[in-house]
Amino acid sequence: MIVAAGLTPAWQRIMIFDRLTLGEVQRARDVAECISGKVTNAAVAARCMGGDVTAILPIGPNVAEITQRELGELGITCDFVPITEPTRTCVTVIEQQAARITELVEDATRISEAELADFAGRLCRSSQNAEIVVFSGSLPRGMPQETYRDLLCECRVPIVADFRGPGLLRVLPLRPLLVKPNRAELQATLGKSFRDDRELLEGMRELCRRGAVWTLVSQGAAPVWLVSEGEVYRFEPPAPETIVNPIGCGDALAGAVAWAVANGCSVPDAVRLGIAAAQDNLRSLLPCRLDPSWVEEHADRIAVIRIA
């Protein structure tokens, strides 16, 4: 079983325009909605790849019923923490003529101490029967930076950690299997600016020295880097043929990596498949609705270079 957990889900509204002119009344050509946020997207990705997935997340009363139904139809086991505050709504604006996408993001929903304790209990129980835990998403504003460390310290299985900042640094002594900030997030986490690949790799090694088994960094269309204390890999995916909606690519990567590791893949092989999952995500309007056959076929097209 794969456990996908996180504190910051979102209800996603995707609005499609031919073009958008600021300061004027605009009429969307099409609208789609779904439950989203990094934790939910990672759960959907792992499930689409064929995993037995349990999603643990706080859900407000405004979207509880529809979220249960939507994830249930995908075959995801829903272990929701009911909270009193409404789940936030985030809006993706797609301008097709300009090939431009804008994301409007609400702050994460506040969670009470009792709700957090409920979440911790569910995570502890589910992780006892899991092969891997993928923990995703930012820390809700106002919560202590130790929160994620405290939540994950009882997990005795490999952890994929997809978050950043001081909260990530505090989790590193738990020896997570993989941490995956993008380049900008790694710079913000370490308070450093990387002028070249050498400095980027040194920053990645710093996370490994602090406890991460592997550090994975994506940087848009540029190569993806994977580093452990003794190994360095560069992944060079081909340019995507189609881009419909890039939101959720990092989540697709995290969920697919978790699925691959749970099925016995090495981390470098799992990352290769995860990058293909991120490319598949580009082809769909809703995040992380992956085609596993497409992902596995295109993973073979990704160049992998092991650096001495």
Helices and strands as residue ranges (DSSP letters): E 2-5, E 10-17, E 30-36, H 38-48, E 53-59, H 64-74, E 77-82, E 89-95, E 100-104, H 113-127, E 132-136, H 147-152, E 159-162, H 166-171, G 172-174, E 178-179, H 183-190, H 197-210, E 214-219, E 222-227, E 232-236, H 249-262, H 267-281, H 292-299, E 303-307
